[in-house]
Amino acid sequence: MEEQFILRVPPSVAERIERLMNEAAGASSSNPDDASLDLSFSEDGRSGTFMIGNESFPASLLDLPTVVESYKTYDDSVLIKTADIGQMIMVREEDDPAPEGVEYKHGLTPPMRDARRRRFRREPDLNAELVHRVEKDLINIMHGVSVNQNASVVGAGEGGDRKKAAPAPAKPNVQQPAANGEEAEAERSDSDESVDP
């Protein structure tokens, strides 16, 4: 696997980088300072400076909302995955505001605009007390301790919150001998009947 990153730059900087890349590798530039690229980060590892020639631009390291896979091909028919990319270095003009937070809210392409809000499931609203009680009951069950059967179960249905009592313990199946010598039919317990919610 290769180490890769996405570098997003303003259009003016992109033209300069493209010009530098298109120059012949062996040809020497008239001014070597024009051909220099540098990227350095501060102590926090999230903000830094991008240098092209003698100009500097502020840069930020941002997390992408999704992982982006990159592929390489040598024969235009077989694709080989080379990396998973989860971060992007965004270079901006001096007067542009710094992005808020560490996660970029858009993806790389127009369909992924505002992806975190539009495309991902929202986190459910959970009652912390209910979660703690269920966790405690599960631990007790795993250790073989019986859980209180008479506790009420709280469920949120379409009609709002409703409470219903836990089912009563099942009656044991006891076979009574038949008076005429035939085998007796086993009694059905309450748990055998189907219950419609």
C-alpha angles and dihedrals in degrees: 000000000000126000109244138168137183117244113199113190136172116269094255091054091044091057091052093048091048090051090051092048093049094053113099112269093227097043114097116230120237089237116028091198090065090058097053122109122186136173123190132173132208126236095280091059092223104081128047149135130273114205125197113176106318096332124095129202130188115252134193131197108224133182115237118231090237137022113262119209120213124205136194130204132194100183103029091245108065118059120203119198110232106174151352110234119201103160138054133201108222117199116195139180118268094253096047115102120250115255117259117246128351098281123079106225095211130062125229098268132052095253088060093057109141088358098165093060100035106036109032129075115255118241111261121248104248128187105233092208092054092048091050092049093049091047090051091049092050092051090050091050091050090052091050097251115141116244121226104270095195095061115119120246117225117207132170110224132171090276093054130258117346134175127214130175121250114258117270118253113278120257115246116254105246121176115218116206112249119242095229097050097258120126113271120238115242116252115248117236125221090254092062092063118088115243121208113215 
